[in-house]
Amino acid sequence: MKKTSLAIIIFLFFLTGSVVAQAIGFEKDEAEIKTIVEGMEAQEIDVKKWSLYSKEMISNNDRSFEEITKLLQTQFRHYKWSDERADGKLHKATGIFFNKKIKAVEKLQILSTDTNGQKQSYILYELSGEGSGKNWTKIYEYAQAQSFDIFHENPTIFTCVNGQLDDKMSSVLHLKVNDLLKQFNAVPVEQLKEKQFVSVSARTSDWNHEIPTDKGSMNIQIALRGAGLGDNTSVTVGTPIITSEY
């Protein structure tokens, strides 16, 4: 009897540990946009724009581009839809909706390309907005729920935040990127440094997911661009990579 009780206790201990570990992992993913925004603001960067982005390739064994487009347009009929075609090589259906509850723009795209006879199709979802002071947990959970509703699985959610640094000296770029690396406990993997532009791909142990590069795994990317004399410096931080232009 004692052996049975002991076995049950040990089993419950490992089960609890597993649940806690999963919860911790979820919190770390969930906190990424919050961590990035707060980290940028700690470095006196004025947050201007943010986005959460997910995508999935459509397999040739799945429904056709037209069938998937019709299905999503029906499911998201409250979106405003447009259709774009170019030279028989590109077909893109785009739906846009302004979500008043969270004051953010939702964009859903079904994209099909033909490159040298090789056809590829994707579904892309983006939730984006402006400014700071948001309920980042609520926003992330919403993006995650919408992604699951579209893809029927939990895809990687790419986080991207853009801001401005009120400092017009080009020499600050190289100093500030080092400050940001320290802020996010990140170690550089690859770097590109020019007079008016700095880009660093790095790895931080604060987040779980990683993507491989030729020089090692990375899960955060930082870019700073000086706009010239008299203009502010643009700062972009993304995980696992930056998905917007910088």
N, C-alpha and C positions, 0 to 999 in steps of 0.2 A: 504493500500500500504506500509506504514511504517512497519507494522507488518510482511508483506511478506518479505521485504528487510532485516529486522532484523533476521528473521528465516533463510534466505539464508546465511547471514553472520555467524550466529552461526554454521550452518551446515558445511560451508567451514572451519571454525576454527577447529572443531572437526576432519574433514577429513584431514586437513593439519597436525594436531597433530598426528593422527594415522599413516600417511605416514612417518613423521619424526621419530616417535617411532620405526617403522619397520626398517627404514634406520639405526638408531643408533644401533639397535640389530644386523643388518647385519654387520656393521662395527666392532662391538665388536667381532663377530665370526671370521670375516675376519682377524683381527689383531692378533689372538692368536699366530700363529707361529712367527710373527714379534715381538710380546711382549716377547715371551719366549727367542728367540735368543738374543734380545737386553738386556733382563734382565740377562741372563747368562753372556754375555760379560761385563755387568756392574759389575759383581762379579768376573771379571778376569778369566772367564772360556773360554777356547779355543774350539769353536764349531767345531766338527768333522763330524757329520752325522745328517741328519734330515729325517723325513718321514711323509707323510699324508696318512691315511689309512681309508677305509670304507668297510663295508660288509653288506650282507643281506642274510637271510635264505631263501631257496627255499621251498615254500609250496608244500605239497603233491598234491595240486590241480593244481599246475603249470605244465609246460612241464617237461618231464623226464630229468634226468641228461644228457643223451646222446643228446637230442634235444637242450638243452640249450648250451651245449658245442659246438655243431656244429654251432649253431647260432652265438655265440660269436667269434668262430674261423673264421667264414666268415666275421663278422663285423670288427674284428681286425686282418685281414690277414697279416698286416705288422709286427705283433708280431712273435717272434720265439717260436713255441709251442713244448711242450714235454708232455708225458703221463706217469703216475706212478700208479702202482697197487700193493697192498700188501695183500696177504692171503685172498683175497675176502672181506676184511674189510675196505679197503681204496682204493679210486679211485680219482686221482687228475690230472687235466689238467692245465698246467701252461704256460702262454704266457708272454714273456719278450721283451721289446722294449726300446732302448736308444733314448730318445728325445733330439736331438741335439740343438733344439731351446732354451730349458730351461735347458739343460745339466743335465738331471735327468733320472732315470730309472723308467719305468712303468712296473708294474707286475700285471697280472690278473690271478686269480685262480678260478677254479670251483672244489669244494671239496665235496666228498661224503664219509661218514663214516657209519659203521654198528657196533653198540655196543649192544651185546645181543639181536639181532633182531630188534633194534631200529635204523632206518635209518634217517640220517640227511644230508642235502646238503646245501652248502653255495656258494655264489659268493663273492670274496674278491678282492679289488683293492688297490694297493699301489703305491704312487709316492714318490721316495726317491732320495737323493743326498748327496753330501759331501760339507763341508765348509760353509762359511758365505758370506756376501756381496751380497746377492741375492735380486731380486725384489720379496719380499715375497707376496705382494698383487697379482701380476701376477701369481705366483706359486699356491697360494691358489685358485684363481678364476679358474685356469686350472683344478686343482684337483676336484673342485666342479662341473665344467661343465662335466668332464669325468665321475664322479660318477652319475650324473643325466642321462647321455647318457647310462650308463650301467644299472642302477636300475630304471630309469624312475621316480625318486623321489629324494628328497634331504635328504640322510641319514646323520647320525652323522659322522663327519670327526674327526678321532682321530689324534692328533698331537703329535709327539715325537721328541725330540732333544737330542743328545748325545754329550758330550764334555769332556775335560780333565782339571783338576785343577793342576797347577804346584806347588803342595805342598805335601810333602811326609810324613807329620806328621799325624798319625791316629787321634789325638785329634782335628784336624781341621774339620773332618767330622761333628761332632756335632755342631761346631760353624757355619760352612758354611751352613748347612741345615737351621739354624735359619735365617741367612742372606738372603737366597733364599726365605723363607716364607715371610719375610718382603718385599723383592723385588716385590713379586707378590701379596701383600696384602692378604695373605692366612692364615687361621686359621686351625691348625691341627685337624684332626678327628680321625685318627689312626696312631700309630707310632711303628716302630720296630728299636731298636738301639742296635748294637753290636759293638765290638771294631773296626772291619774293614768294617762295613756295616751299613748304615742308610737308612731307607725307611719311608716316611711320606705321608699319604693320607690326603689331606686338601681341604678346600673350599675357593674360592675367589669370591667376589661379582663382580669382573671385567668381568667375563664371564657368559653367560646366562645358558647354559645347565649344568645339574647335574645328577649324578647317585646315587642311594640309597646304603647305607651300614648299617650294624647292629648298628653303632654308629652315624649315621647321613649322610646327603648328602655330596658328594665330587665332585670336578671337576678339581683337579690338583694332580699329584703325583710326588714326588721328591725322587730320590735314589742316594746315593753316596757310592762308593765302593773303598776301598784302596787295591791296588794290592800287597802291601808288601813293605819292606824297599827298598828305591831307585827308586820306580816306582811312576808315577803320579796317582792321584785320578780320577776315572771315575765318571762323573756326568750325570744323565739322568733326564729330565723333560718331562712330558707328560700330555695331557689333553684330555678327562676327566680322563684317566688312561694311564699308560705306556703300549705300545703294543709290545715293543721289549724286548729282554733279557737284564737283568741288574744285 
